[in-house]
Amino acid sequence: MTQNIGLVVNERSVQLTVDDPDMPLLYALRDNLALKGPRFGCGLGQCGACTVHVDGKAVRSCSVSVASVAQRKIVTLEGLGTPERPHAVQQAFIEEQAAQCGFCTNGMIMQSAALLAENPKPSEQDIRRALAANLCRCGTHVRVLRAVKRAAASL
């Protein structure tokens, strides 16, 4: 059944016509809105590659329906900062060269930004706990930790 759904994505109101309101938010972001920050990883909400912010909280966009976030504030990697003015976490990831293949980077950055919004001065344990469910196969965890600490120090 076709349904019109209003979303607020990266401070922009958009209307989507979807065939299935239970479609994952991830598909709407990538396929309908051409936002490529959130990635399809596992499709089960377990890897973190698809993480976005919904009303300021980190959410796995593969695990929530597009209809369930209608009119809520959604922020993707593209809306977190700009190339001219990256978010503190994005800038720290650049400075620490915290991405290798880059597949997990979206989730790591979005989860870290949500952590810092809630806890601007996290301990290393806080950072590790917040990122524990974000999977990285390349092993850039040490650089990611340094990046989050750098971003926290810049706030």
C-alpha positions as CSV (number, residue, x, y, z in Angstrom):
1,M,0.0,0.0,0.0
2,T,1.5,3.3,-1.1
3,Q,1.9,5.9,1.6
4,N,3.2,9.5,1.8
5,I,5.6,10.0,4.6
6,G,7.1,13.3,5.7
7,L,10.7,13.2,7.1
8,V,13.0,15.9,8.4
9,V,16.4,14.9,7.2
10,N,19.5,17.0,7.8
11,E,17.2,20.0,8.7
12,R,15.3,19.6,5.4
13,S,11.7,18.5,5.2
14,V,11.1,15.9,2.5
15,Q,8.0,13.9,1.4
16,L,8.5,10.4,0.3
17,T,6.0,8.1,-1.4
18,V,6.8,4.6,-0.4
19,D,5.2,1.3,-1.3
20,D,5.9,-0.2,2.1
21,P,5.8,2.0,5.2
22,D,7.7,-0.7,7.0
23,M,10.6,-0.3,4.7
24,P,13.8,0.3,6.7
25,L,14.8,4.0,7.1
26,L,18.2,3.0,5.6
27,Y,16.7,2.2,2.3
28,A,14.7,5.5,2.2
29,L,17.9,7.5,3.0
30,R,20.1,5.7,0.5
31,D,17.7,4.9,-2.3
32,N,15.1,7.7,-2.2
33,L,17.3,10.6,-0.9
34,A,20.7,9.5,-2.3
35,L,22.4,9.9,1.0
36,K,25.4,7.5,1.1
37,G,26.8,8.1,4.6
38,P,24.7,5.4,6.2
39,R,25.8,2.0,4.9
40,F,24.2,-1.4,4.6
41,G,26.3,-3.7,6.7
42,C,24.4,-6.6,8.3
43,G,20.8,-5.5,7.9
44,L,20.2,-6.7,11.5
45,G,21.2,-3.6,13.5
46,Q,24.3,-5.4,14.8
47,C,27.3,-3.8,13.0
48,G,26.5,-0.1,13.2
49,A,27.4,0.8,9.6
50,C,23.9,2.3,9.1
51,T,23.8,4.5,12.2
52,V,22.0,7.9,12.1
53,H,20.7,10.2,14.7
54,V,17.0,10.3,15.4
55,D,16.1,13.2,17.7
56,G,19.7,13.2,18.8
57,K,20.0,9.5,19.6
58,A,22.1,7.1,17.7
59,V,19.8,4.6,15.9
60,R,20.5,1.7,13.5
61,S,18.6,2.8,10.4
62,C,18.3,-0.7,9.0
63,S,16.2,-1.7,12.0
64,V,13.6,1.1,12.1
65,S,10.8,1.6,9.7
66,V,10.6,4.8,7.7
67,A,7.0,5.3,9.0
68,S,8.2,5.1,12.6
69,V,10.4,8.2,12.2
70,A,7.9,10.4,10.3
71,Q,8.4,14.1,11.3
72,R,11.2,13.2,13.7
73,K,14.6,14.9,13.3
74,I,17.0,12.6,11.4
75,V,20.7,13.5,10.9
76,T,23.0,11.5,8.7
77,L,26.7,11.8,8.3
78,E,26.1,14.3,5.5
79,G,24.2,16.5,7.9
80,L,26.5,16.3,10.9
81,G,29.0,18.7,9.4
82,T,30.0,20.1,6.0
83,P,33.3,19.7,4.0
84,E,34.0,23.4,4.9
85,R,33.0,23.0,8.6
86,P,33.2,19.3,9.6
87,H,31.8,18.3,13.0
88,A,34.5,17.9,15.7
89,V,34.3,14.1,15.4
90,Q,34.6,14.2,11.6
91,Q,37.6,16.6,11.9
92,A,39.3,14.3,14.5
93,F,38.8,11.2,12.3
94,I,40.5,13.1,9.5
95,E,43.4,14.2,11.7
96,E,43.9,10.8,13.3
97,Q,43.4,9.0,9.9
98,A,40.9,6.8,11.7
99,A,39.4,5.3,8.6
100,Q,41.0,2.5,6.7
101,C,38.5,0.9,4.3
102,G,35.9,3.4,5.5
103,F,33.0,1.0,5.7
104,C,32.5,1.3,9.5
105,T,33.4,5.0,9.6
106,N,29.8,6.3,9.3
107,G,28.7,4.3,12.3
108,M,31.8,5.1,14.3
109,I,31.4,8.8,13.7
110,M,27.7,8.9,14.3
111,Q,27.9,6.9,17.5
112,S,30.8,9.0,18.7
113,A,29.0,12.2,18.0
114,A,25.9,11.0,20.0
115,L,28.2,10.0,22.9
116,L,29.9,13.4,23.0
117,A,26.5,15.2,22.8
118,E,25.5,13.3,25.9
119,N,28.9,13.1,27.6
120,P,31.3,15.8,26.4
121,K,34.2,14.5,28.5
122,P,34.0,10.7,28.3
123,S,36.6,8.4,29.8
124,E,38.3,5.9,27.6
125,Q,36.0,3.2,29.1
126,D,32.9,5.4,28.2
127,I,34.2,5.6,24.6
128,R,34.9,1.9,24.4
129,R,31.5,1.0,25.8
130,A,29.7,3.4,23.4
131,L,31.5,1.9,20.4
132,A,31.5,-1.7,21.5
133,A,28.7,-2.7,19.1
134,N,30.2,-0.9,16.1
135,L,32.2,-3.5,14.1
136,C,35.4,-2.7,12.2
137,R,37.2,-5.4,10.4
138,C,40.3,-3.3,9.5
139,G,41.3,-2.9,13.1
140,T,41.4,0.9,13.3
141,H,40.1,0.9,16.9
142,V,43.2,2.6,18.3
143,R,42.9,5.5,15.9
144,V,39.2,5.7,16.5
145,L,39.7,6.0,20.2
146,R,42.3,8.7,19.7
147,A,39.9,10.5,17.3
148,V,37.1,10.5,19.9
149,K,39.4,11.7,22.6
150,R,40.7,14.5,20.3
151,A,37.1,15.5,19.4
152,A,36.2,15.6,23.1
153,A,39.2,17.8,23.9
154,S,38.2,20.2,21.2
155,L,34.7,20.7,22.6
